[in-house]
Amino acid sequence: MIDPITALAGIQSAISMVKKAAGVAQDLSSLAPMIAKLFDAKSVATKAMLQAKQSGKGSNMGTALQIEMAIDEANRFEESLKLLFMQSGRIDVWQKIKARQAEMDLADAKEISALKK
């Protein structure tokens, strides 16, 4: 089982790191490693949230809700990243990033489905 507290800290840290970097980045390509970490942290957090909800422990449920809120914040922040790519004329790069994320999400969905069984 993924530790939900660690997953929550990971996604919060990744969001904060990308926000700071996006504010000072002179080149969108310099954000790539941090955006990757954000997507990875979001994936781990999603798995941790689902596991925490399935555990039935009250303390895990509270953490699961916090993770869910952090994932929502990450989703909203992704929209601002999308705007950065649009403004720089690099929407094609953003679309490739999102396509890769969709592939990761599909793999995660299969893994989560296997966990539920």
Backbone hydrogen bonds, N-H to C=O, Kabsch-Sander energy under -0.5 kcal/mol:
donor,donor_aa,acceptor,acceptor_aa,energy
7,A,3,D,-2.3
8,L,4,P,-2.4
9,A,5,I,-2.5
10,G,6,T,-2.4
11,I,7,A,-2.3
12,Q,8,L,-2.3
13,S,9,A,-2.4
14,A,10,G,-2.3
15,I,11,I,-2.4
16,S,12,Q,-2.2
17,M,13,S,-2.7
18,V,14,A,-2.4
19,K,15,I,-2.5
20,K,16,S,-2.3
21,A,17,M,-2.4
22,A,18,V,-2.9
23,G,19,K,-1.4
24,V,20,K,-0.8
24,V,21,A,-0.8
25,A,21,A,-1.9
30,S,27,D,-1.4
31,L,28,L,-1.8
32,A,29,S,-1.0
35,I,31,L,-2.7
36,A,32,A,-2.3
37,K,33,P,-1.8
38,L,34,M,-2.1
39,F,35,I,-2.4
40,D,36,A,-2.5
41,A,37,K,-2.8
42,K,38,L,-2.4
43,S,39,F,-2.1
44,V,40,D,-2.5
45,A,41,A,-2.6
46,T,42,K,-2.2
47,K,43,S,-2.0
48,A,44,V,-2.6
49,M,45,A,-2.7
50,L,46,T,-2.2
51,Q,47,K,-2.4
52,A,48,A,-2.7
53,K,49,M,-2.4
54,Q,50,L,-2.0
55,S,51,Q,-1.3
56,G,52,A,-0.7
56,G,53,K,-0.6
61,M,57,K,-1.9
62,G,58,G,-1.8
63,T,59,S,-1.7
64,A,60,N,-2.7
65,L,61,M,-2.1
66,Q,62,G,-1.8
67,I,63,T,-2.7
68,E,64,A,-2.5
69,M,65,L,-2.0
70,A,66,Q,-2.2
71,I,67,I,-2.8
72,D,68,E,-2.0
73,E,69,M,-2.2
74,A,70,A,-2.4
75,N,71,I,-2.4
76,R,72,D,-2.3
77,F,73,E,-2.5
78,E,74,A,-2.1
79,E,75,N,-1.0
80,S,76,R,-1.0
81,L,77,F,-2.0
82,K,78,E,-2.5
83,L,79,E,-1.8
84,L,80,S,-1.7
85,F,81,L,-2.1
86,M,82,K,-2.4
87,Q,83,L,-3.0
88,S,84,L,-1.5
89,G,86,M,-1.6
90,R,85,F,-2.9
93,V,90,R,-0.9
94,W,90,R,-1.5
95,Q,91,I,-2.5
96,K,92,D,-1.7
97,I,93,V,-2.4
98,K,94,W,-2.8
99,A,95,Q,-2.0
100,R,96,K,-2.3
101,Q,97,I,-2.3
102,A,98,K,-2.3
103,E,99,A,-1.8
104,M,100,R,-2.1
105,D,101,Q,-2.9
106,L,102,A,-2.2
107,A,103,E,-2.1
108,D,104,M,-2.6
109,A,105,D,-2.6
110,K,106,L,-2.0
111,E,107,A,-2.0
112,I,108,D,-3.1
113,S,109,A,-2.4
114,A,110,K,-1.9
115,L,111,E,-2.0
116,K,112,I,-2.2
117,K,113,S,-1.3
